[in-house]
Each structure stands twice: as structure tokens, then as C-alpha cells.
Amino acid sequence: MCAGDEDSVRKLLLHAPLSLEAPKWTSPHTKANALLQAHFSRTPLAGDLAADQRSVVQQAVRLLQARFQLPFLLPSVDTLHCARHTPLLVFYQVLLLIRLI
């Protein structure tokens, strides 16, 4: 994270659909969470945050691919058969994968 990102991340998470318990504002995991929530909420971003968001979303695709290649990493009912294209479900899975890293 760059210096000064904490305020931007804090503002993003204040308006995010899902809240975090005791977030560490300097953590790259918190920033990735905020950027993914902004992406799925279609919150417009500018400048460095927009560039960071593109990077996080691209990396999320690889994480999701890994989820399907290694299904034992996520102990869950296979809800993908029920809601294959639900953005919130995809977001939830990406968050779980970020926590595994």
C-alpha cells in the first residue's frame, strides 16, 4: 500500500455493502477487499485507486481459477451449482481466497 491510501480505503469501506470487523487500514488485504467491493458495487474510482482496482480484479480472476482447480481449499457447500453467476457469491469466494494467502 502507498502512503495515504488508508484514508481512501477507509472512505471506500464506509460505503461498502459488506463491513469488516476491526480492519487494519494499512493491510493490503483490506485494500483489496475495498477495491473488490467498489468493483462489484460499480463505485467509480479515479487515479491510482482505479489502476490498483484493475490489478486486483485481474488477480481475482486467477484466484477464482485456482478455486476451481483446488476445491478442497474452501470448505463450503457447492453453491456454485445454484448461483453460478451471482456477483456476491463470486466476491465472497475471492475474499475467502485472499484470506488464505
C-alpha positions as CSV (number, residue, x, y, z in Angstrom):
1,M,0.0,0.0,0.0
2,C,1.1,3.5,-0.7
3,A,1.3,6.2,1.9
4,G,-2.0,8.0,2.1
5,D,-4.1,5.0,0.9
6,E,-5.5,4.5,4.3
7,D,-8.0,7.4,4.0
8,S,-9.2,6.3,0.6
9,V,-9.6,2.7,1.8
10,R,-11.5,3.9,4.9
11,K,-13.9,6.0,2.7
12,L,-14.5,3.1,0.3
13,L,-15.3,0.7,3.1
14,L,-17.7,3.2,4.8
15,H,-19.9,2.9,1.7
16,A,-19.3,-0.7,1.0
17,P,-22.1,-3.3,1.1
18,L,-20.1,-5.6,3.5
19,S,-18.3,-4.3,6.5
20,L,-15.1,-5.7,8.1
21,E,-14.5,-6.4,11.7
22,A,-11.6,-4.3,13.0
23,P,-9.9,-3.7,9.7
24,K,-6.2,-3.0,9.6
25,W,-6.2,0.1,7.4
26,T,-2.6,-0.4,6.3
27,S,-3.1,-4.0,5.2
28,P,-3.1,-4.8,1.5
29,H,-5.8,-7.4,2.2
30,T,-8.1,-4.6,3.5
31,K,-7.3,-2.5,0.4
32,A,-8.0,-5.4,-1.9
33,N,-11.3,-6.0,-0.1
34,A,-12.3,-2.4,-0.5
35,L,-11.4,-2.3,-4.2
36,L,-13.3,-5.5,-4.9
37,Q,-16.4,-4.2,-3.1
38,A,-16.1,-1.0,-5.1
39,H,-15.9,-3.0,-8.3
40,F,-18.9,-5.2,-7.5
41,S,-20.8,-2.1,-6.3
42,R,-19.8,-0.2,-9.5
43,T,-18.4,2.6,-7.5
44,P,-16.3,4.8,-9.8
45,L,-12.7,5.3,-8.9
46,A,-10.0,7.6,-10.3
47,G,-6.3,7.8,-10.5
48,D,-4.1,5.3,-8.6
49,L,-7.1,3.6,-7.0
50,A,-8.6,2.8,-10.4
51,A,-5.3,1.3,-11.5
52,D,-5.0,-0.7,-8.3
53,Q,-8.6,-1.9,-8.7
54,R,-7.9,-3.1,-12.3
55,S,-4.9,-5.0,-10.9
56,V,-6.8,-6.6,-8.0
57,V,-9.7,-7.6,-10.3
58,Q,-7.3,-9.2,-12.7
59,Q,-5.6,-11.1,-9.9
60,A,-9.0,-12.1,-8.6
61,V,-9.7,-14.0,-11.8
62,R,-6.6,-16.1,-11.3
63,L,-7.6,-16.7,-7.7
64,L,-11.0,-17.9,-8.8
65,Q,-9.4,-20.2,-11.4
66,A,-7.3,-21.7,-8.5
67,R,-10.5,-22.2,-6.5
68,F,-11.9,-24.4,-9.2
69,Q,-8.7,-26.3,-9.6
70,L,-8.3,-26.9,-5.9
71,P,-11.8,-27.1,-4.5
72,F,-10.6,-28.6,-1.2
73,L,-9.3,-25.2,-0.2
74,L,-12.7,-23.9,0.5
75,P,-14.9,-25.9,2.9
76,S,-18.3,-25.0,1.6
77,V,-21.5,-26.4,0.2
78,D,-21.1,-26.3,-3.5
79,T,-23.4,-23.3,-4.0
80,L,-21.9,-22.7,-7.5
81,H,-24.5,-25.1,-9.0
82,C,-27.3,-22.9,-7.5
83,A,-25.9,-19.5,-8.2
84,R,-23.2,-19.8,-10.8
85,H,-23.1,-16.1,-11.8
86,T,-24.1,-14.3,-8.7
87,P,-21.6,-11.4,-8.2
88,L,-21.9,-11.5,-4.4
89,L,-21.1,-15.2,-4.4
90,V,-18.0,-14.6,-6.5
91,F,-17.0,-11.7,-4.3
92,Y,-17.4,-13.9,-1.2
93,Q,-15.2,-16.6,-2.7
94,V,-12.5,-14.1,-3.7
95,L,-12.5,-12.7,-0.1
96,L,-12.0,-16.2,1.2
97,L,-9.1,-16.9,-1.1
98,I,-7.5,-13.6,-0.2
99,R,-7.6,-14.6,3.5
100,L,-5.8,-17.9,2.5
101,I,-2.9,-16.1,1.1
